[in-house]
């Protein structure tokens, strides 16, 4: 199951400030986190799904780059986001 348009709007409103603010770093990180959590649950039951595993690894890498960017440019927002999303850093 993919994310619905309504769930994306909720994520963008919560982390990006507005439903249409899809370009903010915080909103993109939140979206990647939601997708990563979904694929992780899928991978628990489908251990041999190599295509999903590759996509998962790529998404984790993209999220890591965005987190590094946010850390370098706005440390307070980085710390708030890590706490909200429950990421270990």
Secondary structure as a PSIPRED ss2 file (coil, helix, strand):
# PSIPRED VFORMAT (PSIPRED V4.0)

   1 X C   1.000  0.000  0.000
   2 X C   1.000  0.000  0.000
   3 X C   1.000  0.000  0.000
   4 X C   1.000  0.000  0.000
   5 X H   0.000  1.000  0.000
   6 X H   0.000  1.000  0.000
   7 X H   0.000  1.000  0.000
   8 X H   0.000  1.000  0.000
   9 X H   0.000  1.000  0.000
  10 X H   0.000  1.000  0.000
  11 X H   0.000  1.000  0.000
  12 X H   0.000  1.000  0.000
  13 X H   0.000  1.000  0.000
  14 X H   0.000  1.000  0.000
  15 X H   0.000  1.000  0.000
  16 X H   0.000  1.000  0.000
  17 X C   1.000  0.000  0.000
  18 X C   1.000  0.000  0.000
  19 X C   1.000  0.000  0.000
  20 X C   1.000  0.000  0.000
  21 X C   1.000  0.000  0.000
  22 X C   1.000  0.000  0.000
  23 X C   1.000  0.000  0.000
  24 X C   1.000  0.000  0.000
  25 X H   0.000  1.000  0.000
  26 X H   0.000  1.000  0.000
  27 X H   0.000  1.000  0.000
  28 X H   0.000  1.000  0.000
  29 X H   0.000  1.000  0.000
  30 X H   0.000  1.000  0.000
  31 X H   0.000  1.000  0.000
  32 X H   0.000  1.000  0.000
  33 X H   0.000  1.000  0.000
  34 X H   0.000  1.000  0.000
  35 X H   0.000  1.000  0.000
  36 X H   0.000  1.000  0.000
  37 X H   0.000  1.000  0.000
  38 X H   0.000  1.000  0.000
  39 X H   0.000  1.000  0.000
  40 X H   0.000  1.000  0.000
  41 X H   0.000  1.000  0.000
  42 X H   0.000  1.000  0.000
  43 X H   0.000  1.000  0.000
  44 X H   0.000  1.000  0.000
  45 X H   0.000  1.000  0.000
  46 X C   1.000  0.000  0.000
  47 X C   1.000  0.000  0.000
  48 X C   1.000  0.000  0.000
  49 X C   1.000  0.000  0.000
  50 X H   0.000  1.000  0.000
  51 X H   0.000  1.000  0.000
  52 X H   0.000  1.000  0.000
  53 X H   0.000  1.000  0.000
  54 X H   0.000  1.000  0.000
  55 X H   0.000  1.000  0.000
  56 X H   0.000  1.000  0.000
  57 X H   0.000  1.000  0.000
  58 X H   0.000  1.000  0.000
  59 X H   0.000  1.000  0.000
  60 X H   0.000  1.000  0.000
  61 X H   0.000  1.000  0.000
  62 X H   0.000  1.000  0.000
  63 X H   0.000  1.000  0.000
  64 X H   0.000  1.000  0.000
  65 X H   0.000  1.000  0.000
  66 X H   0.000  1.000  0.000
  67 X H   0.000  1.000  0.000
  68 X H   0.000  1.000  0.000
  69 X H   0.000  1.000  0.000
  70 X H   0.000  1.000  0.000
  71 X H   0.000  1.000  0.000
  72 X H   0.000  1.000  0.000
  73 X H   0.000  1.000  0.000
  74 X C   1.000  0.000  0.000
  75 X H   0.000  1.000  0.000
  76 X H   0.000  1.000  0.000
  77 X H   0.000  1.000  0.000
  78 X H   0.000  1.000  0.000
  79 X H   0.000  1.000  0.000
  80 X H   0.000  1.000  0.000
  81 X H   0.000  1.000  0.000
  82 X H   0.000  1.000  0.000
  83 X H   0.000  1.000  0.000
  84 X H   0.000  1.000  0.000
  85 X H   0.000  1.000  0.000
  86 X C   1.000  0.000  0.000
  87 X C   1.000  0.000  0.000
  88 X C   1.000  0.000  0.000
  89 X C   1.000  0.000  0.000
